[in-house]
Each structure stands twice: as structure tokens, then as C-alpha cells.
């Protein structure tokens, strides 16, 4: 009888080992295809109760995958560097490139859960944060990042025992384990944690639902997680590659042309007072950006406009009033390959200034709904969803106490031609006009329509557009400086 | 008489303005060529007395250059992020790409000067740090970074007055100014500062001498700095482009072949005790890396060896004992374009772990003296100087209390063939052998010679090589784990 039982056990173990090996191979095969295709990144979010083995699950997955293309992402108490940026900055910073798998321990979900459980944030704020998470995940999905969200559900009593045992061992934690929630101690806090955990179901949306995995049997738990990952990878690998957008898409159809806002381009600065006004505004800008309170906020400046609209000259007048240690100008040209391998907004997130600093963007994330739309570099669904994504992005930045001031510098088509000709006549080799510059002139109407849509759809209370009549350069520079100074003085 | 004086003044001012404009154009032209060529980055180090106008000089240069390709680099008290890395990490992090100009306020020179003046470091330590700076700058120069080092020399009394005036104005600093040295107050400290400043002349070496610029007349000061930059840029732009190295260079000449160390590849682990030994070593590794004192140090592991030597399997056994939040595996494949645009070691500096973490490099910076040498990807002078550069790099990391453990996994040519054939026979599509793999086998002797040189020239007391007889995988894994554990336990 004993022998027969042991034989049965042996047989079961052999079976299990064979299943595990088959799964190992399936995992590696699917990962290899993901790497080869280089189209999608995958994030495996591992969240859930403490003591349910989040660290063990990550370790086990890491073990079974090809480690060259896997990274672990873990977010504890924010570091100084992280505290000095908007909260989601750290998730963006670590975003894996296409072809790679990120194992996200706890994910962006744990911070709000913990804050809610300890009563640090209200129910309403908690729900706002969940909504933010949803939009973040939708955006990632639309950009080709695939999410597998695992919720490890442990029997609470067993989990507490396991934690206690881990803590006793030598008085130190011997084996890897994630315990962020050991602070949740009172009954009231536990109750709130359970409630908040239920609410977490609300982040189970569309393309990124939670998969609840019972965590009490380690073997079964790991097998379930691996199976889910194999399935996801196989689905991702069988997706057809996105089609290239048809060149010069919708926006160029003549029937769709919209006019921008009516502007009085005859506005001019008074040449007799210009120098004094400029000086005065620059002094005020210096004062407000060197004030102690500015160190707790930050400033993001966006300059958009057609070629030769005078963005560079305006930026120069702003810069001159700033401490050179405090700002950086970001010219937005072709993305690098590290940037192309990640969601569109990554290259802008990585350049968000620290609090107390100024980020000046000479062209910006609006490229997607301007040049990329008009020239057909982005597919129509991509630039259409960009409006909302950009508003979300700017909302996050504004909520972290940054001022955002956005400028569209407007000139007439005649003035642009005049400036182009002037450039060609001058010392010039630096200002070599490319065929692109002339071609863009042909699309004036398309750019005007794109600009009108952009201003309408992305002017928000926290990040409004300022349209600058820029036919007279002096007038434009004063208006730009005044808008920045007034914005900062008002928020002081 | 008065009229004639005023006329003279007017004439002088007109002349000055004309000279300034000519200089502006020369600056922009030269910068434009630098950008176009995309071969060199330029660092303008602006150091010198306080109150001499370092900030003003940087601001002025920034103003006159095309801001898209300029960045300001400023280093104050190290941030948390910076303190948790070797001291030079922050200079590497900000290294501008080819075609760009970095304005370095104070540079890497101010920190040792200040530390010496306040008596925080001894004269000997100060000189050691100067020598480190010299090697750093030599390496940058060899990698195509061009340095302009400006030392602003102010009349000490005037400088103190200017500082005092700046501090009084509204009680706050109104205009950009750099004052790191306001702490240097006592007579003794001032004397030491002057002495140390004289010593600084020792960093005036070879390709990167200091240019001392009198700073009392702002106009003349800015003109002198701009002139020096124009000269440097024009010299850089007229350098002939580096020649491509002749493919498969020196190392392949049969006459030069050297043998690696004699190894006993018959060494085998005892299969009856292997599992227990492995378990025991992994436990010890977990213990030592989770101990409190480990948080103040860090661990860098380097794995090198021919294809199929078993690097992945060994890394897996190490990883399994580590907390997944604590390590990252860096597979070293083709550099990204952001990496190619910077000095060779940049891609490794950016991956140096924080203190308390573990960086595992599956292939590493040794690529330059292995594959790049053998395949002729690097020119001979480049890989020859790499030995010393690597030793410098590792010395800096070791001095910041990191343990560095480096492994060469050695197998016989027969064993490699056997493993290749095994891979081809197996599930295999993941292990597709490329023509490269077979080609590399033909260069076995060349790789062996490169490896022998590498071990000889880069085995140091602080970062010795461990040669691992890897014909038996189990033996190799135990030897790797044991070397790491013993290294960490010894330093405890």
C-alpha cells in the first residue's frame, strides 16, 4: 500500500516535471518570436497580497525566460530623483524597448492602494488615480505595449504566517520577498485595503484585464502565470504587423481644410519702448524663476509654429533671463533608435525637467498632430488618439505643480516667403533651405487645419495655448515673455 | 574737445560691435560644421575664481551659439542618485553626443579643489584625483571629444566685492552666478585654495591645456573665450576623418598567436554532492547580498568566454540567489545609435548599478579587446589604449566600494563543436547558429591570443580575472559562485 502510494507520487512528479519542461520550451519559443519580430514590448505586472509570493513569481519567470531580454521593474519609496518629477515619470523612465519583457513588481497599482489603505488619500482621489492608470494602460496598449496583469490572491491567514516566518529567520529576510504592506496593521486599515483591492477591479479594462491567480500552491501558481504569459505571447506574435499609413493621409484632402483663428497680424511692438519693455519682462522672469518657491514647481515651455515663424529668436529672449544651470532647450528632430523602440511620449517624458528647472521644447509632442498628421508619418487612428493622450500627459505634469505654457507663433504665408528669401540671400550656409521647406509651403492649408484642430482639442485650463501674432518679431517676443511671466506670477 | 572724445568713443563702440558680429558669424559657422560632420563633441570647461563670471561666460556663449546643439552641465552637491554611484558617473551620464557642445560649469575640477581647500582631503589624495582627471581627459580626447578649458582669473579683491554686491541685492541672488566657494572663508583655507589652484596647472596636459583668461573686463573676457572656441572648432573641423580600420587587423597575423594559460579542462564536479554544494553557495550568496552592509557597496560581475562556453547557465545560477529587485543582466550586443555617438565606455557607465545592487554583464567592455580587436572593428591604436582605460574605469568603480568579479569561461574547441551540434539538433530555432558562430571558430587562435593579452593586462588587485575551467558545466557553476561568495565574504 505504502509502496503503491509512493509509486503514484513518483508518477505524478514525473508527469509534472515533463509538463514543466514543455512549458519552458513554449515560453522560450514564444519569447524568441517576440524578440525576432521586435514590434511589441510586454509588461507582466505582478501584484496582490503580501506573502503571496510576488518576488518568487518574478524570480521563477526570470529563470525560465532568456534573461537577455527581460528586466525587473520595482518601485519602492520614491527616490529624491523620482520625487522631483511627476509620479509616473519613473514608470516611463524604465519602459522596456520593443522585443523585451518587463516584470513589474507591484506595478503602478500598489502606490494608490497603500495610500488609500492608510487613509492618506480619499476615496475620490483614489478613484481619480485608478482612472489615470486606466488611461495610461490604454495608451500603452495603443502604442504596442502588451500587458499581462497578475493578481496573486493568497489566503490571508496563511500569508500572514508566511510573512512572520520569513521575518523570523535569522532576524533578517533571507530569501527574496516583497513586503511593502507590512505597514498596514490596524483593523481599519486592513478593511480599507480589502475595499480598495476590490475597487482595483475597475482597472480591469479592455486590453488589460487582471488575471487572478490563487497563490497558495507555489507549483500551481507558477504554472498558471507561465501559461498566461505563453498565451499572451502567442497572441502577440500572431498579430499581423501594423500597416504603414498611406502617405499624406486624410488631412490633406482639400474638402477638410479648416481655418485657424482669425488673427490681427498687423500688430507691432512700439520700437521706441521695445528695449525697455523687453528688459523689464526679462528682469521679472529672472526674479520669479530664482524665487525660493519656484524650486518646488517647474516650468515647461512649448514653441510651435511654421518654419521661420521666429521660434528660435523668441526662445533666445526667454533663455537670456534664465540661469544657465536651470534650463535645457530640446530641439525635436528625428527620434533616435532608442526612442523609436518605445511609446511615442517616452522621448518627452525623459526630458521633463526636475522641479525648479525649465524645459524649453522647440517643437514638441505636438509633432504627432502636426507634421506627422499632415505628412502621413502617423496613421490616422494614431494621431487621432494623440489629442487625448497629450492632454493626459500635460495633466499629469500640471498636477505635479509644473506650469505649462504653449505658444503657436503665427505668420502669414507672404512673410514666411520673405524670411526664406532673406535667409537664402544671407551668409546662409547655416540656413540652407531644404526642398522640405518649400514643399511644406504647398501644404499651408493642411497645416492650418491641423493647427486649428490641435488648439481646439488641447487647450485646457491647466495648459492653454497662447497664439502669438508673430509677423512682427518684436511684438511676438514681448507677448511670449509676458505670457510666461504672468503665468508664473499668478501661480506664486 | 568733449565732442571729439565722445566721437572717439562712438567710433570705438561701432568698431567693437562690428568685431562682435563678425565673431558671432564665425562661431555659428564653425558650430554648424561641427554639427554637420557629427564626428566630435566639444566640452567647454569654465572654471576659476568665484565672482569672475563663470555663469555669465556660459550664458554669453549659449546666446551666441545655436542652442539646439548646446547643453549646460553643472555639478553642485551630489544628489542622492549621484552619491549612490562612483563619483565620475554624473559626468558620464551627461556626456554630449557627437556634434554637440557642452558648457561645463566648474567641471570635474572644482570638487577636488574645494575638498582640498577645506582640508577634507590630503595633498596626496588631491594629487591622486588630479591624475585621475588627467587620465579621464586623455581618454575623452582619444575618443573624439575635444576640450576647451577656460580658467577665469579675477583680481581677488574685485571678485569678493562683486560677490558681496550680488548677495546684497534683495537678499537673494538675482542674476545667474556660480558661488560654490563661498564656504572657503578662513585665511588658511584661502591659502590652501591658492596652492591647490596652482597645482591645477598639472591638469594642463597634452590635448587639454588650461587657457587662463583675465576676467575683470567682461567684454574682453567674453571675446577671448569666444575666440578660443572659434579656434578650437575650426581646428576640429579641419581634422581629417579617422580612417576605417583595415578589416581583421594585427591580431590575426599567425606569427603573433599567443597561448592562453594552461588549464586542466578535465576538472569535474562531483555529481553526488553537486546539488548540495550549489544550494549551499546560493544560500551564502543570498545572505551576503541581503546583509545590511551590502547596501553601502555594490557588485559588478563580468562574464566573458567563447560562444557556448556556458555564460548563460552560470549567470542563471547566480541570479537565482538574488532578489529580483536588486540585479540587472546586461547583454552586450550592438550599440544603439545614442551609444555610438559617445565615448566607448559610456554604454557601460550608464549601466553601473546603484550601491546595494548587482550589475551582471553578459559580455562587457572587454568586447573592445576581444571581438573588436580580432574582427578588426576597432583600429589598433583604439584597442591598444583600451587596456589602460578599462583598468582606470574599474579602479574608479572599485574605489567607490564596489566588488568587481570577472570570469573567463574556458572550453576546448572540441567541446564547443559538440555544444554547437547539440544546439542544432535541439528544438533549436532559438539557438539558430549564425555563420558568425562558425566563422569565429576559425579564429580560435586569434581569440586565444586576445584573451591571453587581456587577462595579463587587466588583472588587477581590485579586479582580478578568474579563469573558469568550463568543460564540465557543473564544475564551472560552482567555481563561479564560490568566487563571488568568497570575494564578498572577504570584504565584509
Interface residues (C-beta under 8 A of the other chain):
Chain A: X25 X28 X29 X32 X55 X58 X59 X62 X63 X66 X67 X68 X69 X70 X71 X72 X74 X76 X79 X80 X81 X103 X105 X172 X173 X174 X175 X176 X178 X286 X287 X290 X291 X292 X312 X315 X316 X319 X320 X322 X323 X324 X325 X326 X327 X328 X329 X331 X336 X337 X338 X362 X427 X429 X430
Chain B: X25 X28 X29 X32 X55 X58 X59 X62 X63 X66 X67 X68 X69 X70 X71 X72 X74 X76 X79 X80 X81 X103 X105 X172 X173 X174 X175 X176 X178 X283 X286 X287 X290 X291 X292 X312 X315 X316 X319 X320 X322 X323 X324 X325 X326 X327 X328 X329 X331 X333 X336 X337 X338 X362 X427 X429 X430
